[in-house]
């Protein structure tokens, strides 16, 4: 993290990533994903400056705001 911008990751005790979220200036901005203890993805949501949005709305916003993290 640099000045509240980066990716926050959490892990289970068994070493599997439990969640990750992109932050920009201290606010959830980008993709948030979560996995169960076996590594199966259980959730994926998108955020813009702390507000939850659909993947479609995030993709549209990304076209005009290069400051939003990009995902393939």
C-alpha positions in Angstrom: 0.0 0.0 0.0 1.2 3.5 -0.9 -0.9 6.3 0.5 -3.9 4.0 0.8 -3.6 2.6 -2.7 -2.9 -1.0 -3.5 -4.3 -4.5 -3.0 -5.2 -5.9 0.4 -5.0 -9.7 0.7 -6.0 -12.0 3.5 -5.2 -15.7 3.8 -6.6 -18.8 5.6 -4.3 -20.6 8.1 -3.8 -23.3 5.4 -2.2 -20.7 3.1 -5.1 -20.3 0.6 -6.0 -16.6 -0.2 -9.4 -15.9 1.5 -10.0 -12.4 -0.1 -8.4 -9.5 -2.0 -9.6 -6.0 -2.6 -8.2 -3.1 -4.6 -8.0 0.2 -2.7 -7.4 3.7 -4.2 -6.8 6.5 -1.7 -8.2 4.4 1.1 -11.5 3.5 -0.6 -12.5 0.2 -2.2 -12.1 0.9 -5.9 -11.9 -2.0 -8.3 -12.5 -5.7 -7.9 -13.1 -7.6 -4.7 -12.9 -11.3 -4.7 -13.3 -14.0 -2.0 -12.5 -17.8 -1.9 -13.4 -20.6 0.4 -10.8 -22.6 2.3 -10.4 -25.0 -0.7 -9.6 -22.1 -3.1 -13.0 -22.1 -4.9 -14.1 -18.5 -5.7 -17.3 -17.6 -3.8 -17.7 -13.9 -4.7 -16.6 -11.2 -7.0 -17.9 -7.6 -6.7 -16.8 -4.2 -8.1 -16.4 -0.9 -6.4 -15.9 2.7 -7.5 -14.7 5.1 -4.7 -16.4 3.1 -2.0 -19.7 2.5 -3.9 -20.6 -1.0 -5.0 -21.4 -1.2 -8.7 -22.1 -3.9 -11.3 -19.3 -5.3 -13.4 -20.8 -3.7 -16.5 -21.0 -0.2 -14.8 -17.4 -0.6 -13.7 -16.2 -1.5 -17.2 -18.0 1.5 -18.6 -16.5 3.8 -16.0 -13.0 2.4 -16.7 -13.3 3.7 -20.3 -13.3 7.3 -19.1 -11.3 7.0 -15.9 -7.8 5.6 -16.4 -7.3 5.8 -12.6 -9.6 2.7 -12.1 -7.7 -0.6 -11.9 -7.9 -2.6 -15.1 -8.8 -6.3 -15.2 -8.7 -8.7 -18.2 
